[in-house]
C-alpha cells in the first residue's frame, strides 16, 4: 500500500510541473488518439479527393481544432521558411519511435527509443499515466502491435526493433486492457498459413500458447491476481465485440503477419480497391469499435490509441492506390468513432485527437508541365481527377520527411491545443510541436491521478 501511494504521489508531482506550464484543460471522461502513421497533408487530400471529391473528408469539416504539427526528434528542428524555400531534404526526420514518445509523453528523444530519454532513462508512458488516473487503456493498429506506435504507448525500450521483448512486455507485464493488431505467428504477410511460425510479435511461443489456453496475462488491475487475456483471431469475432457484453481484457491478433490489407496479393500499384481484399481479416473500424466496447465498461472512462499503421507502409513503397486505400480505411474508422461519440456523451465527455507521427514519401503533385521543379516540391499541388479517381501525384522519396503533419481535434480539452500552437508556417498556418500533444495527454491523466491521491 505504501509503495502504491508513493507511485501515485510521484505521478501527481510530475504532472503538476506540466500543468504549471499551461492553463489547466478540462478533463474528458474518454480520450481517443487516432494516428495515421506516415500521413501528411497531401496523403489526406489524395484520399479525400478519391472518396468525396473534396479537399478534405467531408465528415471532418466540422472538427473545430485544425492545426499543423512539427515532428522532429531530439536534436532536430523545423524552420518553416527554409522548408518552403528548399524542401525537407536538409532536415533530418523523426522515426515512429521518437515520434510516439513525444506524442504521448511530452518529451523529445532520439530515433529508436520508446518512452525513454536519449540517455536511457524511462519516461512515464501514456498508458501508465492513464491507468494511474483510473482509466482503462487500449491500443489498436493495422500493423503488428509490437511496432513503434502502439508499443510506445505502453512499453519502454532502448530499441524499437526488440519485437519479442516488447510484445512480451505488452502481453505479460503491461496494464493494457485491449491490444489489437496484426502479427499472427502462424500466417504470412498475405494471410496464408505460414511455412514457418514466427512468434516474435506475440511474446514468444510460450506466451502464444498461454493466450490460446486463456492463461497468459499479468496483473492488469493491481490487485495481486493475474488477469488473463481473451484471445480473438477471426474477423467475425472482432466484429462481434462491438456490441453486447464484452470480456474484461481482450487481445486481438488478426490472421496476417504484418498488415491487414496493404500487403495482400495482387498488383500493389493497382487503382484503389481494385484488388479484392483479404477475407477473414477485420477492418480497422471493426477493431476500433470492439476495443471501445471493451473499454467503455469502466465507469472511470478510457484511453484508446487507434493507428492506421499501414499508411506508412504504402508510402514507403510508393504505392498510390494502396496509400489511398489505407487513408480511406483510417477515415472510415474516424467516422465510426465519431458516431460512437455522438451516442455516448458527445463532445462534453469525450476528446478526439487525430494526427500523424510524421510524413512519409514526400508526396506532392506531379512535375510541372513546363519549366523545372521548384526547390520545394510541396508547392506542386495534387491534380484532382474526380471522385473515385486517384489524383495525379508523385512520391519524391521512399523515406520519412520533416514536413509538418495535420491535426484535427474536438471535445473537452481539445481547445487548449490552439493556445499551444505558437508556430506560424507560411504554407500550413499555426502549428504546435508533437510534445505539446503529449504534454496535454499527460496533464489530463495527471489531473485524474492527483484527484485519486487527494480522496
Secondary structure as the mmCIF struct_conf table of DSSP 4:
data_model
#
loop_
_struct_conf.conf_type_id
_struct_conf.id
_struct_conf.beg_label_comp_id
_struct_conf.beg_label_asym_id
_struct_conf.beg_label_seq_id
_struct_conf.end_label_comp_id
_struct_conf.end_label_asym_id
_struct_conf.end_label_seq_id
HELX_RH_AL_P HELX_RH_AL_P1 UNK A 2 UNK A 21
BEND BEND1 UNK A 22 UNK A 22
HELX_LH_PP_P HELX_LH_PP_P1 UNK A 23 UNK A 28
BEND BEND2 UNK A 29 UNK A 29
STRN STRN1 UNK A 30 UNK A 36
TURN_TY1_P TURN_TY1_P1 UNK A 37 UNK A 38
HELX_RH_AL_P HELX_RH_AL_P2 UNK A 41 UNK A 52
BEND BEND3 UNK A 53 UNK A 56
HELX_RH_3T_P HELX_RH_3T_P1 UNK A 58 UNK A 60
TURN_TY1_P TURN_TY1_P2 UNK A 61 UNK A 62
BEND BEND4 UNK A 64 UNK A 64
STRN STRN2 UNK A 65 UNK A 70
TURN_TY1_P TURN_TY1_P3 UNK A 74 UNK A 75
HELX_RH_AL_P HELX_RH_AL_P3 UNK A 80 UNK A 86
BEND BEND5 UNK A 88 UNK A 88
TURN_TY1_P TURN_TY1_P4 UNK A 89 UNK A 90
BEND BEND6 UNK A 91 UNK A 91
HELX_LH_PP_P HELX_LH_PP_P2 UNK A 92 UNK A 94
HELX_RH_AL_P HELX_RH_AL_P4 UNK A 96 UNK A 105
BEND BEND7 UNK A 106 UNK A 106
TURN_TY1_P TURN_TY1_P5 UNK A 111 UNK A 112
STRN STRN3 UNK A 114 UNK A 114
BEND BEND8 UNK A 115 UNK A 115
STRN STRN4 UNK A 116 UNK A 116
TURN_TY1_P TURN_TY1_P6 UNK A 118 UNK A 119
BEND BEND9 UNK A 120 UNK A 120
STRN STRN5 UNK A 122 UNK A 122
HELX_RH_AL_P HELX_RH_AL_P5 UNK A 126 UNK A 132
TURN_TY1_P TURN_TY1_P7 UNK A 133 UNK A 134
STRN STRN6 UNK A 136 UNK A 144
TURN_TY1_P TURN_TY1_P8 UNK A 145 UNK A 146
BEND BEND10 UNK A 147 UNK A 147
HELX_RH_AL_P HELX_RH_AL_P6 UNK A 148 UNK A 152
TURN_TY1_P TURN_TY1_P9 UNK A 153 UNK A 154
STRN STRN7 UNK A 157 UNK A 157
BEND BEND11 UNK A 158 UNK A 158
TURN_TY1_P TURN_TY1_P10 UNK A 160 UNK A 161
HELX_RH_AL_P HELX_RH_AL_P7 UNK A 163 UNK A 172
TURN_TY1_P TURN_TY1_P11 UNK A 173 UNK A 173
BEND BEND12 UNK A 177 UNK A 177
STRN STRN8 UNK A 178 UNK A 182
TURN_TY1_P TURN_TY1_P12 UNK A 185 UNK A 186
STRN STRN9 UNK A 187 UNK A 187
TURN_TY1_P TURN_TY1_P13 UNK A 189 UNK A 190
BEND BEND13 UNK A 191 UNK A 192
STRN STRN10 UNK A 193 UNK A 193
HELX_LH_PP_P HELX_LH_PP_P3 UNK A 194 UNK A 194
BEND BEND14 UNK A 195 UNK A 196
HELX_RH_3T_P HELX_RH_3T_P2 UNK A 200 UNK A 202
TURN_TY1_P TURN_TY1_P14 UNK A 203 UNK A 203
HELX_RH_AL_P HELX_RH_AL_P8 UNK A 205 UNK A 213
TURN_TY1_P TURN_TY1_P15 UNK A 214 UNK A 214
BEND BEND15 UNK A 220 UNK A 225
HELX_LH_PP_P HELX_LH_PP_P4 UNK A 228 UNK A 229
STRN STRN11 UNK A 230 UNK A 232
BEND BEND16 UNK A 234 UNK A 234
HELX_RH_AL_P HELX_RH_AL_P9 UNK A 235 UNK A 240
TURN_TY1_P TURN_TY1_P16 UNK A 241 UNK A 242
BEND BEND17 UNK A 243 UNK A 244
BEND BEND18 UNK A 248 UNK A 249
STRN STRN12 UNK A 250 UNK A 253
BEND BEND19 UNK A 255 UNK A 258
BEND BEND20 UNK A 260 UNK A 261
TURN_TY1_P TURN_TY1_P17 UNK A 262 UNK A 263
BEND BEND21 UNK A 265 UNK A 266
TURN_TY1_P TURN_TY1_P18 UNK A 268 UNK A 269
BEND BEND22 UNK A 270 UNK A 270
HELX_LH_PP_P HELX_LH_PP_P5 UNK A 271 UNK A 271
TURN_TY1_P TURN_TY1_P19 UNK A 272 UNK A 273
BEND BEND23 UNK A 275 UNK A 275
HELX_LH_PP_P HELX_LH_PP_P6 UNK A 276 UNK A 278
BEND BEND24 UNK A 279 UNK A 280
HELX_RH_AL_P HELX_RH_AL_P10 UNK A 284 UNK A 295
TURN_TY1_P TURN_TY1_P20 UNK A 296 UNK A 297
BEND BEND25 UNK A 298 UNK A 298
TURN_TY1_P TURN_TY1_P21 UNK A 299 UNK A 300
STRN STRN13 UNK A 302 UNK A 308
TURN_TY1_P TURN_TY1_P22 UNK A 309 UNK A 309
HELX_RH_AL_P HELX_RH_AL_P11 UNK A 310 UNK A 316
TURN_TY1_P TURN_TY1_P23 UNK A 317 UNK A 318
HELX_RH_AL_P HELX_RH_AL_P12 UNK A 320 UNK A 343
TURN_TY1_P TURN_TY1_P24 UNK A 344 UNK A 345
HELX_RH_AL_P HELX_RH_AL_P13 UNK A 346 UNK A 349
STRN STRN14 UNK A 350 UNK A 355
BEND BEND26 UNK A 357 UNK A 357
STRN STRN15 UNK A 359 UNK A 360
BEND BEND27 UNK A 361 UNK A 361
STRN STRN16 UNK A 363 UNK A 364
HELX_LH_PP_P HELX_LH_PP_P7 UNK A 366 UNK A 368
BEND BEND28 UNK A 369 UNK A 371
HELX_LH_PP_P HELX_LH_PP_P8 UNK A 372 UNK A 374
BEND BEND29 UNK A 375 UNK A 376
HELX_RH_3T_P HELX_RH_3T_P3 UNK A 377 UNK A 379
BEND BEND30 UNK A 380 UNK A 380
STRN STRN17 UNK A 383 UNK A 383
TURN_TY1_P TURN_TY1_P25 UNK A 387 UNK A 388
BEND BEND31 UNK A 389 UNK A 389
HELX_LH_PP_P HELX_LH_PP_P9 UNK A 390 UNK A 391
STRN STRN18 UNK A 392 UNK A 392
STRN STRN19 UNK A 394 UNK A 395
BEND BEND32 UNK A 398 UNK A 399
STRN STRN20 UNK A 400 UNK A 401
STRN STRN21 UNK A 405 UNK A 411
TURN_TY1_P TURN_TY1_P26 UNK A 412 UNK A 415
HELX_RH_AL_P HELX_RH_AL_P14 UNK A 416 UNK A 420
STRN STRN22 UNK A 423 UNK A 425
TURN_TY1_P TURN_TY1_P27 UNK A 426 UNK A 428
STRN STRN23 UNK A 429 UNK A 433
HELX_RH_AL_P HELX_RH_AL_P15 UNK A 434 UNK A 454
#
